[in-house]
Amino acid sequence: MHLKVLLISDVYFPRVNGVSTSIRSFRGDLAATGVDTTLVVPAYPGQPEDEEPGVLRVASAAVPRDPEDRRMRGGALRAALASLDGSRFDLVHVQTPFVAHYAGVRCARRRGIPVVATYHTLFEEYLHCYVPLLPRVLGRGIARAFTRSQCRQLDAIVAPSEPMQALLGEYGVTTPTRVIPTGLPADRFVAGDGARFRAAHGIPAARPVLLYVGRVAHEKNIDFLVHAFREVRAARPDALLVIAGEGPARAHLAALLRELGLERDVAFGGYLERRRALLDCYAAADVFVFASRTETQGLVLLEAMAQSRAVVSTAHLGTASVLQSGCGAAVVPEERAAFARAVLDFLADADRAARAGAVGRRYAEGWSSAAMARRLAGFYGEVLSSRSDAARSPSGPAPARES
């Protein structure tokens, strides 16, 4: 099978998040399955020239109250898509639900080809975090209506996890949906150098390190990790929490740390270069900690496991599909004392932590990106076949079927 797919996203590197990671991971492995991709994404200020082939950057504007993201300008996006009119595409795959969604749907309809979207975003939690004055019930209703409206415009949906697929069903989405998680590329299993990271950041070799990696955002529930860390320090006053990432909650967290007297015991690492620095950071940690309520998958959990780290995490939504029996992680309720105890158990027993890390690495090996890309390529073929069958049917398209 040789297909040409047009990918459109409101976000991509150098903006670091799960969507960017997912796109890059799938693009690299889809090529090996015979699927060629062209990616249309925003340009970022000061961004170096793309090293990846097939990436089309679109002039963009700032997003109000969001220093990290960019909004593709409408005229520039239309011009970019028009520049591809001479190229054949079999399918459009939208990665984000903002400007990219509507541009992707219009492009697919104009070309008469199917449009698929990956549902990465849990809107009701985002609204709750970023519009706190909006009543929770009202925000939930708005988010679900918005999701149903967008999903009706699609031929098919990719859900990164079974809980995400189930949630879409609860929303009333009837568009055919397939669960295809983002897999781990082979380079995520290359062993990082923890000693190098510690030396570079002045962290003593024997100091216990807890690590969070991800967007520093309100919906990631980092406040909970900070409060649990405070309880860890009651028993291990030499412990250090490293927060690797950037985001809009940075100032809020800094204020919280001052309030709790923890500002000298929590280090913000910022964004780390993924090929070496991030792997070194994982390897420097004694325990990886996570408590996000909004993940549609939780790829950083698998990255930590791939580096043989002991993991302590809650299990909400997509993370529950990763944190299955046999993964080696300590899965605990969102309760500070229980979370702190699980961390302290690993810090008190290095052999136990090492065994958990070894189990986690073997588990992560089952989530290879190559296998997930083969599943996605197969799904593309099914969507195209379904569209073709519907076009040949004298009675029109068949009713939507859950897959």
For each residue, the residues with C-beta under 8 A, 3 or more apart:
1: 33 34 35 377 381
2: 34 35 36
3: 34 35 36 90 91 377 380 381 384
4: 35 36 37 38 87 88 89 90
5: 30 35 36 37 38 89 90 91 92 93 380
6: 37 38 40 84 89 91 92 93 104 107
7: 23 27 37 38 39 40 92 93 94 95
8: 39 40 41 92 93 94 95 100 103 104 107
9: 12 19 23 39 40 41 94 95 96 100
10: 41 42 69 70 71 72 95 96 98 99 100
11: 15 17 19 20 41 42 69 70 95 96
12: 9 15 19 20 23 24 39 41 42 55
13: 16 20 24
14: 44 47
15: 11 12 20 44 68 69 70
16: 13 20 21 215 245 246 271 274
17: 11 20 21 215
18: 21 22 120 182 214 295 296 297 299 300
19: 9 11 12 22 23 95 96 120
20: 11 12 13 15 16 17 23 24
21: 16 17 18 24 25 182 299
22: 18 19 25 26 95 118 120 160 182 299
23: 7 9 12 19 20 26 27 39 95
24: 12 13 20 21 27 28 52
25: 21 22 28 29 182 183 184 185 369 372
26: 22 23 29 30 182 369 372 373 376
27: 7 23 24 30 31 37 39 52 54
28: 24 25 31 185 369 373
29: 25 26 32 33 183 185 369 370 372 373 374
30: 5 26 27 33 35 36 37 373 376 377
31: 27 28 34 35 36 37
32: 29 370 373
33: 1 29 30 373 374 377
34: 1 2 3 31 377
35: 1 2 3 4 5 30 31 373 376 377 380
36: 2 3 4 5 30 31 54
37: 4 5 6 7 27 30 31 54
38: 4 5 6 7 54 56 84 87 89
39: 7 8 9 12 23 27 52 54 55 56
40: 6 7 8 9 56 58 77 80 81 100
41: 8 9 10 11 12 55 56 57 58 72
42: 10 11 12 57 58 60 70 71 72
43: 47 57 58 59 60 70
44: 14 15 47 60 70
45:
46:
47: 14 43 44 57
48:
49:
50: 55 57
51:
52: 24 27 39 55
53:
54: 27 36 37 38 39
55: 12 39 41 50 52
56: 38 39 40 41 80 83 84
57: 41 42 43 47 50
58: 40 41 42 43 72 73 76 77 80
59: 43 72 73 76
60: 42 43 44 70 71 72 73 76
61: 70 71 73
62: 66 67 70 71
63: 66 69 70 71
64:
65: 248
66: 62 63 69 248
67: 62 248
68: 15 246 247 248
69: 10 11 15 63 66
70: 10 11 15 42 43 44 60 61 62 63
71: 10 42 60 61 62 63 98 99
72: 10 41 42 58 59 60 76 77 99 100 103
73: 58 59 60 61 76 77
74: 77 78 99
75: 78 79
76: 58 59 60 72 73 79 80
77: 40 58 72 73 74 80 81 99 103
78: 74 75 81 82 103
79: 75 76 82 83
80: 40 56 58 76 77 83 84
81: 40 77 78 84 85 103 107
82: 78 79 85
83: 56 79 80
84: 6 38 56 80 81 87 89
85: 81 82
86:
87: 4 38 84
88: 4
89: 4 5 6 38 84 92 111 113
90: 3 4 5 113 380 384
91: 3 5 6 108 113 114 115 116 380 383 384
92: 5 6 7 8 89 104 105 107 108 111 113 114 115 116
93: 5 6 7 8 104 115 116 117 118 380
94: 7 8 9 97 100 101 104 105 115 116 117 118 154
95: 7 8 9 10 11 19 22 23 100 117 118 120
96: 9 10 11 19 100 101 120 121
97: 94 100 101 117 119 121 123 146 147 150
98: 10 71 101
99: 10 71 72 74 77 102 103
100: 8 9 10 40 72 94 95 96 97 103 104
101: 94 96 97 98 104 105 117 150 153
102: 99 105 106
103: 8 72 77 78 81 99 100 106 107
104: 6 8 92 93 94 100 101 107 108 115 117
105: 92 94 101 102 108 109 115 153 154
106: 102 103 109 110
107: 6 8 81 92 103 104 110 111 115
108: 91 92 104 105 111 112 113 114 115
109: 105 106 112 115
110: 106 107
111: 89 92 107 108
112: 108 109
113: 89 90 91 92 108 387
114: 91 92 108 155 156 383 384 387
115: 91 92 93 94 104 105 107 108 109 153 154 155
116: 91 92 93 94 154 155 156 157 158 379 380 383
117: 93 94 95 97 101 104 150 151 154 157 158
118: 22 93 94 95 157 158 159 160
119: 97 147 151 157 158 159 160 164 168 296
120: 18 19 22 95 96 160 296
121: 96 97 126 296
122: 125 126 164 167 294 296 317
123: 97 126 127 143 144 146 147
124: 127 128 139 140 143 144
125: 122 128 129 219 293 294
126: 121 122 123 129 130 143 219 294
127: 123 124 130 131 134 139 140 142 143
128: 124 125 131 132 134 136 139 219
129: 125 126 132 217 218 219
130: 126 127 218
131: 127 128 134 139
132: 128 129
133:
134: 127 128 131 138 139 142
135: 138 139
136: 128 139 140
137: 140 141
138: 134 135 141 142
139: 124 127 128 131 134 135 136 142 143
140: 124 127 136 137 143 144
141: 137 138 144 145
142: 127 134 138 139 145 146
143: 123 124 126 127 139 140 146 147
144: 123 124 140 141 147 148 171 172
145: 141 142 148 149
146: 97 123 142 143 149 150
147: 97 119 123 143 144 150 151 168 171 173
148: 144 145 151 152 171 172 173
149: 145 146 152 153
150: 97 101 117 146 147 153 154
151: 117 119 147 148 154 157 168 173 175
152: 148 149 175
153: 101 105 115 149 150
154: 94 105 115 116 117 150 151 157 175
155: 114 115 116 175 176 383 386 387
156: 114 116 175 176 177 178 379 383 386 403
157: 116 117 118 119 151 154 168 173 175 176 177 178
158: 116 117 118 119 177 178 179 180 376 379
159: 118 119 162 164 165 168 177 178 179 180 296
160: 22 118 119 120 164 179 180 181 182 296 297 318
161: 164 165 179 181 296 297 317 318 320 321 322
162: 159 165 166 179 321
163: 166 167 317 318 320 321
164: 119 122 159 160 161 167 168 179 296 297 317 318
165: 159 161 162 168 169 177 179
166: 162 163 169 170
167: 122 163 164 170 171 317
168: 119 147 151 157 159 164 165 171 173 177
169: 165 166 172 173 177
170: 166 167
171: 144 147 148 167 168
172: 144 148 169
173: 147 148 151 157 168 169 177
174: 400 402
175: 151 152 154 155 156 157 400
176: 155 156 157 386 400 401 402 403
177: 156 157 158 159 165 168 169 173 402 403
178: 156 157 158 159 375 379 403
179: 158 159 160 161 162 164 165
180: 158 159 160 372 375 376 379
181: 160 161 297 321 322 367 372
182: 18 21 22 25 26 160 297 299 369 372
183: 25 29 367 368 369 370 371 372 373
184: 25 188 189 299 302 303 306 364 367 368 369
185: 25 28 29 188 369
186: 189 190 368 369 370
187: 190 275
188: 184 185 279 302 303 306 307 364
189: 184 186 306 361 364 365
190: 186 187 279
191: 279 283 307 308
192: 197 276 278 279 280 281 282 283 284 307
193: 196 197 279 280 283
194: 197 198 280 282 283 284 285
195: 198 199 205 284
196: 193 199 200 280
197: 192 193 194 200 201 203 277 280 281 283 284
198: 194 195 201 202 203 204 205 207 209 284
199: 195 196 202 203
200: 196 197 280
201: 197 198 267 269
202: 198 199
203: 197 198 199 207 209 240 284
204: 198 207
205: 195 198
206:
207: 198 203 204 238 239 240
208: 236 238 239 240 286 287 347
209: 198 203 239 240 241 242 284 285 286 287
210: 229 232 239 240 241 242 285 286 287 288 289 343
211: 241 242 244 281 282 284 285 287 288 289 304 309
212: 222 225 241 242 243 244 245 288 289 290
213: 244 245 278 281 282 288 300 303 304
214: 18 220 244 245 290 292 300
215: 16 17 220 245 246 247
216: 220 222 243 245 246 247 248 249 250 253 268
217: 129 220 247 248 249
218: 129 130 248 249 252
219: 125 126 128 129 292 293 294
220: 214 215 216 217 247 249 291 292 294
221: 224 225 291 292 293 314 334
222: 212 216 225 226 243 249 253 291
223: 226 227 253 256
224: 221 227 228 291 334 336 339
225: 212 221 222 228 229 241 289 290 291
226: 222 223 229 230 241 253 256 257 260 262 266
227: 223 224 230 231 260 336
228: 224 225 231 232 289 291 336 339 340 343
229: 210 225 226 232 233 239 241 262 265 266 289 340
230: 226 227 233 234 260 262
231: 227 228 234 235 336 337 339 340
232: 210 228 229 235 236 239 340 343 344 347
233: 229 230 236 237 239 262 265
234: 230 231 237
235: 231 232 340 344
236: 208 232 233 239 344 347
237: 233 234
238: 207 208
239: 207 208 209 210 229 232 233 236 265 347
240: 203 207 208 209 210 265 266 267
241: 209 210 211 212 225 226 229 262 265 266 267 289
242: 209 210 211 212 266 267 269 281 284 285
243: 212 216 222 253 266 267 268 269
244: 211 212 213 214 269 270 271 272 278 281
245: 16 212 213 214 215 216 269 270 271
246: 16 68 215 216 250 270 271
247: 68 215 216 217 220 250
248: 65 66 67 68 216 217 218
249: 216 217 218 220 222 252 253
250: 216 246 247 253 254 268
251: 254 255
252: 218 249 255 256
253: 216 222 223 226 243 249 250 256 257
254: 250 251 257 258 263 268
255: 251 252 258 259
256: 223 226 252 253 259 260
257: 226 253 254 260 262 263 266
258: 254 255 261 263
259: 255 256
260: 226 227 230 256 257
261: 258
262: 226 229 230 233 241 257 265 266
263: 254 257 258 266
264:
265: 229 233 239 240 241 262
266: 226 229 240 241 242 243 257 262 263
267: 201 240 241 242 243
268: 216 243 250 254
269: 201 242 243 244 245 272 281
270: 244 245 246
271: 16 244 245 246
272: 244 269 277 278 281
273: 276 277 278
274: 16 277 278 279
275: 187 278 279
276: 192 273 279 280
277: 197 272 273 274 280 281
278: 192 213 244 272 273 274 275 281 282 303
279: 188 190 191 192 193 274 275 276 282 283 307
280: 192 193 194 196 197 200 276 277 283 284
281: 192 197 211 213 242 244 269 272 277 278 284 285
282: 192 194 211 213 278 279 285 288 303 304 307 309
283: 191 192 193 194 197 279 280 307 309
284: 192 194 195 197 198 203 209 211 242 280 281
285: 194 209 210 211 242 281 282 288 304 309
286: 208 209 210 309 310 346 347 353
287: 208 209 210 211 309 310 311 312 343 346 347 353
288: 210 211 212 213 282 285 300 301 304 309 310 311 312 313
289: 210 211 212 225 228 229 241 311 312 313 339 343
290: 212 214 225 298 300 301 311 312 313 314 319
291: 220 221 222 224 225 228 313 314 334 339
292: 214 219 220 221 295 298 316 319
293: 125 219 221 314 316 317
294: 122 125 126 219 220 316 317
295: 18 292 298 316 317 318 319
296: 18 119 120 121 122 159 160 161 164 317 318
297: 18 160 161 164 181 182 318 319 321 322
298: 290 292 295 301 302 313 318 319 322 323
299: 18 21 22 182 184 302 303
300: 18 213 214 288 290 303 304
301: 288 290 298 304 305 311 313 319 322 323 329
302: 184 188 298 299 305 306 322 364 367
303: 184 188 213 278 282 299 300 306 307 364
304: 211 213 282 285 288 300 301 307 309 311 360
305: 301 302 308 309 311 327 328 329 357 360 361 363 364
306: 184 188 189 302 303 360 361 364 365
307: 188 191 192 279 282 283 303 304 357 361
308: 191 305 354 357 358 360 361
309: 211 282 283 285 286 287 288 304 305 357 360
310: 286 287 288 328 329 330 346 352 353 354 356 357 360
311: 287 288 289 290 301 304 305 327 328 329 330 356 360
312: 287 288 289 290 329 330 332 339 342 343 346
313: 288 289 290 291 298 301 319 323 329 330 331 332
314: 221 290 291 293 319 331 332 333 334 339
315: 319 320 323 331
316: 292 293 294 295 319 320 334
317: 122 161 163 164 167 293 294 295 296 320
318: 160 161 163 164 295 296 297 298 321 322
319: 290 292 295 297 298 301 313 314 315 316 322 323
320: 161 163 315 316 317 323
321: 161 162 163 181 297 318 324
322: 161 181 297 298 301 302 318 319 327
323: 298 301 313 315 319 320 327 329 331
324: 321 327
325:
326: 359 363
327: 305 311 322 323 324 359 360 363
328: 305 310 311 355 356 357 358 359 360 362 363
329: 301 305 310 311 312 313 323 356 360
330: 310 311 312 313 342 345 346 356
331: 313 314 315 323
332: 312 313 314 335 338 339 342
333: 314 338 339
334: 221 224 291 314 316 339
335: 332 338 339
336: 224 227 228 231 339 340
337: 231 340 341
338: 332 333 335 341 342
339: 224 228 231 289 291 312 314 332 333 334 335 336 342 343
340: 228 229 231 232 235 336 337 343 344
341: 337 338 344 345
342: 312 330 332 338 339 345 346
343: 210 228 232 287 289 312 339 340 346 347
344: 232 235 236 340 341 347 348
345: 330 341 342 348 349 352
346: 286 287 310 312 330 342 343 349 352 353 356
347: 208 232 236 239 286 287 343 344 353
348: 344 345
349: 345 346 352 353
350: 353 354
351: 354 355
352: 310 345 346 349 355 356
353: 286 287 310 346 347 349 350 356 357
354: 308 310 350 351 357 358
355: 328 351 352 358 359
356: 310 311 328 329 330 346 352 353 359 360
357: 305 307 308 309 310 328 353 354 360 361
358: 308 328 354 355 361 362
359: 326 327 328 355 356 362 363
360: 304 305 306 308 309 310 311 327 328 329 356 357 363 364
361: 189 305 306 307 308 357 358 364 365
362: 328 358 359 365 366
363: 305 326 327 328 359 360 366 367
364: 184 188 189 302 303 305 306 360 361 367
365: 189 306 361 362 368
366: 362 363
367: 181 183 184 302 363 364 371 372
368: 183 184 186 365 371 372
369: 25 26 28 29 182 183 184 185 186 372 373
370: 29 32 183 186 373 374
371: 183 367 368 374 375
372: 25 26 29 180 181 182 183 367 368 369 375 376
373: 26 28 29 30 32 33 35 183 369 370 376 377
374: 29 33 370 371 377 378
375: 178 180 371 372 378 379
376: 26 30 35 158 180 372 373 379 380
377: 1 3 30 33 34 35 373 374 380 381
378: 374 375 381 382
379: 116 156 158 178 180 375 376 382 383
380: 3 5 35 90 91 93 116 376 377 383 384
381: 1 3 377 378 384 385
382: 378 379 385 386 403
383: 91 114 116 155 156 379 380 386 387
384: 3 90 91 114 380 381 387 388
385: 381 382 388 389
386: 155 156 176 382 383 389 390 398
387: 113 114 155 383 384 390 391
388: 384 385 391 392
389: 385 386 392 393 398
390: 386 387 393 396 397 398
391: 387 388
392: 388 389
393: 389 390 396 397 398
394:
395:
396: 390 393
397: 390 393
398: 386 389 390 393 401
399:
400: 174 175 176
401: 176 398
402: 174 176 177
403: 156 176 177 178 382
